[in-house]
């Protein structure tokens, strides 16, 4: 088992879309709220275009982009490894991939007990 286990991963399809978005928009960030619009779908923004709150948690980085989640949503996902993927279809959010006819989705799996001890640390906005 590796020294640390990432909380957030990407599929190759998501890597390709993120690369295209970075070419067009520059630095990016992700946020998953569990609230309105596409519900718990991850949303991609130009870095700094989404105002983070004091209760947001950074799960790590995907393709050099911070991935943030609201604390309330994280409470449900804290024992799961999340994988960002893309699917065809238009979501109902302001996420940057929507005009491409795609939307980001998250797939999950529950961590094994021994993996929980090796998770990468969380980061909070106040740090």
KAVENTA-V658636 format. One record per pair of residues at least 4 apart in sequence whose ideal C-beta (glycine too) atoms are under 6 Angstrom apart, sorted by sequence separation. I is the first residue (numbers start at 1). J is the second residue. If there is no record, write none. Layout:
I	J
I	J
This chain:
10	14
21	25
45	49
52	56
69	73
74	78
111	115
123	127
10	15
45	50
61	66
62	67
69	74
97	102
111	116
22	28
34	40
21	28
91	98
58	66
59	67
90	98
32	42
58	68
59	69
30	42
31	43
56	68
57	69
91	103
30	44
56	70
57	71
89	103
28	44
29	45
52	68
55	71
86	102
57	74
29	47
86	104
87	105
28	47
31	50
27	47
84	104
85	105
25	46
62	84
84	106
85	107
82	106
83	107
82	108
80	108
81	109
80	110
81	111
79	110
79	111
30	65
29	65
28	65
29	66
30	67
31	68
32	69
33	70
34	73
42	84
18	63
15	63
41	91
43	93
8	59
44	95
7	59
8	60
10	62
43	95
44	96
7	60
38	91
44	97
6	60
8	62
38	92
37	92
38	93
37	93
8	67
60	120
42	104
42	106
57	122
58	123
17	86
56	125
14	84
14	85
54	125
14	86
13	86
52	125
8	82
9	83
10	84
11	85
21	96
17	97
5	115
5	118
7	120
4	118
5	119
6	120
4	120
